[in-house]
Amino acid sequence: MAVKLALVFAVVIGVASALVAALVVVLCKCLWVWWRFHKTHRGRSLTQETYFVHQKGKWPTGITYQTYENCSVADSLSSGEEPYIIETPGDFGKLQFSVEYNTEEKVITIGLVQAKGIICQTNLQTAFLYAVVQLCKGEKIVDQREIEKQKMTFGPQWNEELFFSSGENPIETLALRIQLMELDSFSTAHLIGQVVLSLDEGEFNQTHPKWYDIIPGSTEASSHEHVGELLLSLNYFPTTQRLTIVILKARNLRIESQTGLWGPSVKVFLMLNSARLGRKRTAMQKKTLNPVYNEAFTFKVTSETLQGVSFKVVVVNKHSQGPDEKIGHVLLGQNVTGSGMSHWNHMLTSLRKPVAMWHLVIPNT
């Protein structure tokens, strides 16, 4: 009898010891998870967290609707605010004007209304913009008018009427050329783009002005190699020192390796000179050349540091057959050129408002 009691007692002690040991392991695991969580999130407020942007249904042409999951971010934006998207997928914007011709007096009337999607090539805060309207016969300029200069803007307004006389030249031999010029802080003129319209093809006596695509002034700019387009949004809150970049979507990506499990992903690097300050990455979108991400990343950047930082956005193809394949990149900042500097300057002039722009993805060399 005593032996049986001793055996039962030993079994009970063993089971209790096992339960205590398991409980200790669970508590240690919980303490380790708690310590890792607080170490990772130490000193970070809600406004510095990475948040996601969700799509409200389909993408209408030229506009994007966003809702913010992070409540602190939603409270900081005005109700119903939408990002202004500069729709420049590789082009140079659009120009709106009308053309009328008086056959009796042989007078051509040009109604120059406005432009949109103009990309500043130098510094948005110091540059000026003006239009030059030319009446040409072949390569020869018959007559020319210059519109008054105004501060550089992405959507200039003119509402000007210009008059040209065709003289003895048959109207079908003439062409209209409207050039948009940028004047930098050194008073150097740069050709942004132009619209050329043969008057034999023009629809005279138009009821409403028409939109025309602005083309580059040289073939060099239009032949710039790219491997897709990326829609990015930027905004900066000076009061909270929060710089946010939103990876919205990409299109027409050129991906060579499309075997096995593959999909494009986007890496975001915050740079100061050549030093890397921060790094983020989107999720992989499986087997698509037109991925939609809607992911936003927020960085703590002071107003003084903002002048020197830049974003390097790298598009990669993540696949199961080896390391990531680098597709191309986009640079954003005041110390870069092209649309990257233009987008950054527009963000600085539109504080607290999201500004989105299409950028060409430049292949890695």
C-alpha positions in Angstrom: 0.0 0.0 0.0 2.8 2.4 0.9 4.5 1.6 -2.4 1.3 2.4 -4.4 0.9 5.8 -2.6 4.5 6.6 -3.2 4.1 5.8 -6.9 0.9 8.0 -7.2 2.7 10.8 -5.4 5.6 10.6 -7.8 3.3 10.7 -10.8 1.5 13.8 -9.4 4.8 15.5 -8.7 6.0 14.8 -12.2 2.8 16.1 -13.9 2.8 19.2 -11.7 6.5 19.8 -12.5 5.8 19.4 -16.3 2.9 21.9 -16.1 5.0 24.4 -14.1 7.8 24.0 -16.7 5.4 24.6 -19.6 3.9 27.6 -17.8 7.4 29.1 -17.3 8.2 28.6 -21.0 5.0 30.3 -22.1 5.6 33.2 -19.7 9.2 33.6 -21.0 7.9 33.5 -24.6 5.4 36.2 -23.8 8.0 38.4 -22.1 10.3 38.0 -25.1 7.5 39.0 -27.5 6.6 42.0 -25.3 10.3 43.1 -25.1 10.8 42.8 -28.9 7.6 44.8 -29.6 8.5 47.6 -27.3 12.1 47.7 -28.6 10.9 48.0 -32.2 8.2 50.6 -31.5 10.0 52.6 -28.8 9.6 56.3 -29.3 7.3 56.0 -32.3 4.0 57.9 -32.3 0.9 57.0 -34.3 1.7 59.6 -36.8 5.0 57.9 -37.6 3.6 54.5 -38.2 3.4 53.1 -41.7 -0.2 53.1 -42.9 -2.0 51.8 -45.9 -4.1 53.6 -48.5 -7.1 51.7 -49.8 -8.9 52.0 -53.1 -12.6 53.1 -53.1 -13.6 51.0 -56.1 -12.3 51.6 -59.6 -9.7 54.2 -60.8 -11.5 56.9 -62.8 -9.4 58.7 -65.4 -7.1 61.3 -64.0 -8.2 61.1 -60.3 -7.6 58.8 -57.3 -9.7 58.4 -54.3 -8.1 57.5 -51.0 -9.1 56.6 -47.4 -6.5 56.3 -44.7 -6.5 53.4 -42.2 -4.4 55.3 -39.7 -6.8 57.5 -37.7 -4.2 60.1 -36.8 -3.5 60.6 -40.5 -7.1 60.8 -41.4 -7.7 63.5 -38.8 -4.9 65.6 -40.2 -6.4 65.7 -43.7 -9.4 67.8 -44.6 -12.6 66.0 -45.2 -12.9 64.6 -48.6 -9.5 65.7 -49.7 -8.1 64.0 -52.9 -4.6 64.1 -54.3 -4.0 66.2 -57.3 -2.6 63.9 -59.9 -0.3 65.4 -62.5 -1.0 63.0 -65.4 2.3 63.0 -67.2 3.0 59.4 -68.2 6.0 60.1 -70.3 4.5 63.1 -72.1 4.9 66.9 -71.4 1.4 67.9 -70.5 -1.5 69.4 -72.6 -2.3 72.7 -74.1 -5.8 74.2 -74.7 -6.4 76.7 -77.5 -8.7 77.5 -80.4 -8.1 78.5 -84.0 -10.3 80.7 -86.1 -9.8 82.1 -89.6 -11.5 85.0 -91.3 -11.3 84.3 -95.0 -12.3 87.8 -96.1 -9.7 89.7 -94.0 -7.2 86.7 -94.0 -6.8 87.0 -90.2 -6.0 84.0 -88.0 -7.2 84.3 -84.4 -5.6 82.1 -81.8 -7.4 81.8 -78.4 -4.7 80.5 -75.9 -6.6 79.3 -72.9 -4.5 77.2 -70.5 -2.1 74.2 -70.0 -1.9 71.4 -67.5 0.7 68.9 -66.4 3.6 71.2 -67.0 6.9 69.8 -65.6 9.4 72.3 -64.3 12.9 71.5 -65.4 14.8 73.8 -62.9 13.4 75.2 -59.7 9.7 75.7 -59.3 10.1 78.5 -56.7 12.3 80.7 -58.9 11.4 79.8 -62.5 9.0 81.6 -64.8 6.9 80.4 -67.6 5.9 82.0 -70.9 4.5 81.0 -74.3 5.7 81.8 -77.7 3.2 81.6 -80.6 4.7 81.3 -84.1 3.1 81.3 -87.5 5.4 79.3 -89.8 5.8 78.4 -93.4 8.0 75.4 -93.6 11.0 76.1 -91.4 10.6 79.9 -91.8 8.9 81.9 -89.1 6.4 84.3 -90.7 5.3 86.0 -87.5 5.7 85.6 -83.8 4.0 86.6 -80.5 5.3 86.2 -77.0 2.9 86.0 -74.0 3.8 87.8 -70.8 5.9 85.8 -68.3 4.3 84.4 -65.2 5.5 82.3 -62.2 6.0 78.7 -63.0 3.0 76.6 -62.3 1.7 73.2 -63.3 -1.5 74.6 -64.7 -0.9 78.1 -66.2 -3.9 80.2 -67.3 -3.7 82.7 -70.1 -7.1 83.4 -71.8 -5.3 85.5 -74.4 -6.3 86.3 -78.0 -3.6 86.6 -80.7 -4.1 87.8 -84.3 -2.0 86.9 -87.3 -2.3 87.9 -90.9 -1.8 85.2 -93.5 -1.0 87.8 -96.1 -0.4 86.4 -99.5 0.4 82.9 -98.2 -2.3 80.3 -98.8 -3.6 79.1 -95.5 -2.9 75.5 -96.3 0.9 76.3 -96.5 1.0 77.7 -93.0 1.5 76.0 -89.6 1.0 77.1 -86.0 3.7 76.4 -83.5 3.2 77.2 -79.8 6.2 76.7 -77.6 6.2 76.7 -73.8 9.4 78.2 -72.4 10.9 78.1 -68.9 13.1 80.9 -67.6 15.4 79.9 -64.8 16.9 82.1 -62.1 19.9 82.9 -64.4 17.5 84.2 -67.1 18.3 81.2 -69.3 15.4 80.0 -71.4 14.6 76.3 -71.7 12.1 74.7 -74.1 9.6 72.7 -72.1 7.7 71.4 -75.2 5.6 72.6 -78.1 2.4 72.0 -80.1 2.7 72.1 -83.9 -0.6 72.3 -85.9 -0.8 72.4 -89.7 -3.5 74.9 -90.6 -4.7 72.8 -93.5 -5.6 70.2 -90.9 -7.0 72.7 -88.4 -10.7 72.9 -87.7 -11.4 76.6 -87.9 -14.3 78.4 -86.2 -14.3 76.0 -83.4 -17.1 76.4 -80.8 -14.9 75.4 -77.9 -11.1 75.3 -77.5 -9.5 71.9 -77.9 -6.8 70.1 -75.9 -3.5 69.2 -77.7 -0.7 67.0 -76.5 2.6 68.9 -75.9 5.5 67.2 -77.5 9.2 67.6 -76.7 11.2 70.1 -78.7 13.8 67.5 -79.6 13.8 63.8 -80.4 16.4 63.3 -77.6 13.9 64.0 -74.8 11.2 61.7 -76.4 13.6 58.8 -76.9 14.6 58.5 -73.2 14.7 54.9 -72.4 12.4 53.6 -69.6 11.0 50.3 -68.4 7.6 51.4 -67.2 5.8 54.1 -65.2 5.2 54.5 -61.5 2.5 56.7 -59.9 3.8 58.2 -56.6 2.2 60.6 -54.1 4.1 63.0 -51.8 3.0 65.2 -48.9 4.7 66.9 -46.0 3.3 68.1 -42.7 5.7 70.7 -41.2 3.9 70.8 -37.8 4.5 67.1 -37.2 7.6 66.9 -39.4 6.1 64.0 -41.3 7.1 63.2 -44.9 4.9 60.6 -46.6 5.4 58.8 -49.9 2.6 56.7 -51.3 3.3 53.9 -53.8 0.0 54.0 -55.7 0.5 51.8 -58.8 2.7 51.0 -61.8 2.0 50.1 -65.4 3.7 48.7 -68.4 6.6 47.3 -66.5 9.2 45.4 -68.5 10.1 42.2 -66.7 12.3 39.6 -68.3 12.0 36.7 -65.9 8.4 35.6 -65.8 8.8 31.9 -64.9 7.7 30.3 -61.6 6.4 32.5 -58.9 7.2 36.1 -59.7 5.8 39.6 -59.1 7.0 43.2 -58.9 7.7 44.9 -55.6 8.8 48.5 -54.8 11.6 49.4 -52.4 11.7 53.0 -50.9 15.0 54.4 -49.7 15.2 57.8 -47.8 18.6 59.3 -48.6 20.7 62.1 -47.2 23.5 62.8 -49.6 24.8 59.2 -50.0 23.7 58.0 -46.6 20.6 55.8 -46.2 18.3 57.1 -43.5 15.4 54.7 -43.9 14.1 51.8 -45.9 10.6 50.4 -46.7 9.2 47.8 -49.0 5.8 47.1 -50.5 4.2 43.7 -50.8 4.7 41.7 -53.9 1.9 41.7 -56.5 2.0 38.3 -58.1 2.3 37.9 -61.9 1.3 41.3 -63.2 2.9 44.1 -65.2 0.4 46.6 -63.9 0.5 46.2 -60.1 -1.6 48.3 -57.7 0.0 48.8 -54.3 -1.7 51.7 -52.4 0.9 51.5 -49.7 2.2 54.6 -47.9 5.3 55.1 -45.8 6.0 57.9 -43.4 9.3 59.2 -42.2 10.2 61.7 -39.5 12.1 64.6 -41.3 12.7 68.0 -39.9 12.1 71.1 -42.0 15.9 71.8 -42.1 16.7 68.3 -43.2 14.0 68.3 -45.9 16.1 70.4 -48.2 18.8 67.8 -48.4 16.9 64.5 -48.4 15.7 62.5 -51.4 13.8 59.3 -52.2 15.2 56.5 -54.3 12.3 54.3 -55.4 13.5 51.0 -56.8 11.2 48.6 -58.7 12.3 44.9 -58.4 11.0 41.6 -59.6 10.8 39.2 -56.7 10.7 35.6 -57.9 11.4 32.1 -56.6 14.4 31.3 -58.7 17.0 33.5 -57.2 17.7 37.0 -55.9 15.5 40.0 -56.7 15.8 41.3 -60.3 16.2 45.1 -60.4 13.9 46.6 -63.0 14.5 50.3 -62.6 14.3 53.3 -60.3 12.8 56.8 -59.8 14.6 59.6 -57.9 12.7 62.3 -56.0 14.2 65.4 -54.4 15.5 68.9 -54.9 18.9 67.7 -56.0 17.7 65.6 -58.9 16.6 66.5 -62.4 13.4 66.1 -64.4 10.0 65.1 -63.0 11.6 64.0 -59.6 12.6 67.6 -58.8 9.4 69.0 -60.2 7.3 66.7 -58.1 9.3 67.6 -55.0 9.0 71.3 -55.6 5.2 71.0 -56.1 5.0 69.1 -52.7 6.8 72.0 -51.0 4.4 74.5 -52.5 1.4 72.4 -51.5 2.1 71.5 -47.9 -0.3 69.2 -46.2 -1.9 68.2 -49.5 -1.0 65.0 -51.3 0.4 65.5 -54.8 0.7 62.6 -57.2 2.7 62.3 -60.4 3.5 59.7 -62.9 7.2 59.0 -63.3 9.2 57.1 -65.9 11.1 54.1 -64.4 14.7 54.5 -65.5 16.5 51.1 -66.0 19.5 50.4 -63.8 22.8 50.6 -65.6 
